[in-house]
Amino acid sequence: MLDIAIVGGGAAGYFAAIQAALKQPGLQIAILERGTLGLDKVRVSGGGRCNVTHHALDPKHLSTHYPRGEKALLGPFHHYGPAEVIAFFEQQGVPLKIESDGRMFPVANSSEAIINCFVRLRESLGISLFDKCALKALAQNSDGSWLLHTANQEISAKKILLATGSNSKIFSMLSSLGHEMVPAVPSLFTFHISDPRLEGLAGLSTPALVRLRLPGEAAKKSLLTSGALLITHWGLSGPAILKLSAWGARVLAEAHYDFNIEINFLPQYSPTSILEQLFVHKKKQAKKKIYSSYDFELPKRLWQRLVAFSGISEDVEWANITKDQLAALGKQLTQASLAVTGKSTFKEEFVTAGGVSLKEVSFKDLQSKLFPGLYFAGEILNIDAITGGFNFQSAWTTGFLAAQGMVNALDK
């Protein structure tokens, strides 16, 4: 019989296995992975560089980056946060570096540094890896141990950790046991937009405020995000859009990804102050053409597109702009309305909102409140974050605390 069986060879599963083995060497620990090696998301994260965590060291500030899980994670982050993660990887010879936006990556600039570290530790600590070992059924024995039915064998374990992410079969299995499962919906996705204002501008990026606009009662759930906005061949992406998709994950799913957004391309100005600034431009640059003369920090091609969509031709000078044209330009700059007609996964970093209801989990040790000896870590919980290393941080934190909890329970 295993001491600990960890189902799922992703970031949370590997980290929990390693932390349990480090805390108490000699335990019989196995990772059950339905694929081969596992660690797939680690490999693709950050464009193959692995965005390990974020340099948001204050737990209260850190927790604000989680649309689901903010309150539940506050305590755990005090026990094991980014500082502890940084120290762990430093001790393992994998130093991290901080980028200008606070994201942290291996100095080696490759996810292989993290993968190699985990594989080396798994092997040196004697942690077994059962590959191509998908969990088919789960049952608790009368003595509190667990029986795991996999595709090709039965495995007994004193404690079990589920770190399977948003696996629908596991969700169904837990629901059958009696756990409340919050249905999974996509988070962190880009927006499909077909709008002539964006055509031919793919690759342009600019700071922006993006507001979600929903009709009727749903309008009460209006959201506003800020950050870089990236124009793509299919619509819009970038931090501002990804944050909006995360915070609005459920309401956007309810809208069937058919909604409007309102963009302020000049976030330093309000719809009122931009008109004042445009009047200043009218006087200051009277003899210059609007199409080519402006003082705003906006990509030139985007400015020209917005000018055109305000009904202003290329040869019009600032002195000759009408009051209506000025108002139209101000609206395009700070209140541009675009229709969203679908979504796309953000690169390969598919993240979902949903999972085990947080009210049924103890966040001291990530143990189920319904079934002693059953633990959770990572995205199987109803926890998800915006981009920037925050999803991995919750995996490390929950994996660490689950490992401590399982080892402590075995010692009793």
Secondary structure, 3 states (H helix, E strand, C coil): CEEEEEECCCHHHHHHHHHHHHHCCCCCEEEECCCCCCCHHHHHHHHHCCCCEECCCCHHHHHCCCCECHHHHHHHHHHCCHHHHHHHHHHCCCCEEECCCCEEEECCCCCHHHHHHHHHHHHHCCCEEECCCCEEEEEECCCCCEEEEECCCEEEEEEEEECCCCCHHHHHHHHHHCCCEEEEEEECEEEECCCCCCCCCCCCEEEEEEEEECCHHHHHHCCEEEEEEEECCCEEECHHHHHHHHHCHHHHHHCCCCEEEEEECCCCCCHHHHHHHHHHHHHHCCCCECCCCCCCCCCHHHHHHHHHCCCCCCCCEHHHCCHHHHHHHHHHHHCEEEEECCEEECCCCCEEEEEECHHHEECCCCEECCCCCEEECHHHECCECCCCCHHHHHHHHHHHHHHHHHHHHHHC
